[in-house]
């Protein structure tokens, strides 16, 4: 994974953790930060997004943030997987994006 994609992954996951804490004041902020930080580390170490170009990585990272903040992240990720394979929008490599979602599901064991 290029350093710019890794930086985006960690930055966006950190921003998402902050947004989750803000939207759900009943959660423990440190725990939410740890969860998103650990998820970003696992995805980085697992090379989950390594094959994507910068454009597609931006889209997938944004979608991952939304999916992982969802009440049912597994369903949210599967929905994005099928969208990438069935009705790709502005992805350069829809198949690569679908593989990334599969990698995330496998790595995070969702």
N, C-alpha and C positions, 0 to 999 in steps of 0.2 A: 504494500500500500504506500503510495507516495506520501511524503510528509505533509503535503498540503491537504490531501484527503484525510489523513489521520488527524491533522489539526482541526479540520472541519468536524470530523466525527466527535472528537472530545469537546470542542467548543459547543456544538449544537446539543449534545447530550447534557452538558452542564447547564445550558440555557433551558432545556426542557425540564430538567430536575427543578430548577428555580421556579419555572412556571407551574409545575405540579404542586410544589409547596405553597405557592401563592394561591392557587385555585382550591387547594384542600388543606386549610390551616390545621386540621386535626392530625395530619401526618407528622412524623418526626423528620424534620429537615435533614438532619445528619444521615438518617437511614436512606432517605430518597437520594441524596447526593451520592452515597456509597453504592446504591443499586445501579444508578445510571453510570457512575464512574467505572464500576466493575463490568457492566455490560459493554461499555466502550472499549475497555481493555481487552475483554474476551474477543470482541469482534476484530479489533486491531491485530491481536496475536493470532487469531484464527484466519487472518487474511480474507475475511468475508467479503470485502469490497475491492480487493486487490486488482481484479480484472476490469473494473469499470473506468471509463474515462471521467474526467472532472465534471462534465455536464451531467452524466448519468449518476455519478456519485452524489452530486448535490441533490438531485431528485430523490434518490433512494434514502439518503440520510434524513431528509425532511420527512419522508414517509415513515421511516423507522421511528423517528421521534414521536410522530402522531400515533403510530400503532402501539408503541411501548407505553404511552401515557393512557391508552384506551383501557376500559374496564376489562376487556377480553383481548389481550394482545395477540394470542394465537390466531383467533378469528380475523383480527385486523390485519395481521401479516399474511394470512392465507388469501384474504381479499385482494391485497396488493399483489401477491404472487399471480393470481388469476388475471388481474387487470393487466399486468405486464405481459402475460402470455396471450391473452385473448384480445384485448383492446389497448394496445400500447398508444400512449399519447405522444409526447415529444421526446421519447427516449431514443438515443442513438442505437442502443443495443438492447431491445426488449428481452431477448433471451438471457443476456448477461444480468439484467436487473432481476429477472425471475430466479436465476441461479443465486444471486446475492440474497434474496429473501429466503430461499431454501437453506443457504448457509447460515443465516441468522437463526432460523428455526432450529437447525441442528446444533449450532454452537450454544445457543441459550437454552436449549432443551425445552422449548415451549410446545 
